[in-house]
Amino acid sequence: MTSPDLPLVAFDLIGVLAEPSWREIDGAPDRERWHRLRVGAIDEHEFWDADAAAAYRACLRLRTDRLALVSRLRARGHRIALATNFARAWLALVREQLGPAGLVDHWLCSGELGVAKPDSRFWSHLRGLAPAVVVVDDQLDNVVAARAAGLTGVWALPGADLEARLVAALAGAPGPHP
């Protein structure tokens, strides 16, 4: 059972809970087109061809080690949010892979919100969900922006012990702790 008194933990998707990045499929990405896709201004077929779309969908996978971490946090009573710069077209695949486990309480996807991290408007959506929010992201710019918006930020630094970093951040976050 989750507790509204505990900090909400908001995980980024690609680079934290799932892999690979779409950049691994598209060797020469068009940043402007990517920005338009991630905020829902264009559809996937306007971003890349059908072969690239199929390749990405075939290899997009959730990380079992990170899902185990999410499960442990839920067992401690934390609510979980997915806070991602991600295309609306790919979100159904992630929801399908998660299945009916109910691990995610809130889905904040830039492709649905129309605004992407590190924009302060993205963080305002998270601030509205809980009095204390801990953001876990693999992009340092997003962690810095989350902190500037009054949230606790944890950098999912490749090779570092994410769980230890997250537990330390939760211990320092406002509100009661497990």
PEHUWO-V388421 format. One line per field, one symbol per residue. ss: DSSP state (A for helix, B for strand, O for the rest). Layout:
BEGIN
ss = ???
END
This chain:
BEGIN
ss = OOOOOOOBBBBOOBOOOBBOOAAAOOOOOOAAAAAAAAOOOOOAAAAOOAAAAAAAAAAOBBOAAAAAAAAAAAAOOOOBBBBBOOOAAAAAAAAAAAAAAOOOOBBBBAAAAOOOOOOAAAAAAAAOOOOOBBBBBOOAAAAAAAAAOOOBBBBOOOOOOAAAAAAAAAAAOOOOOO
END
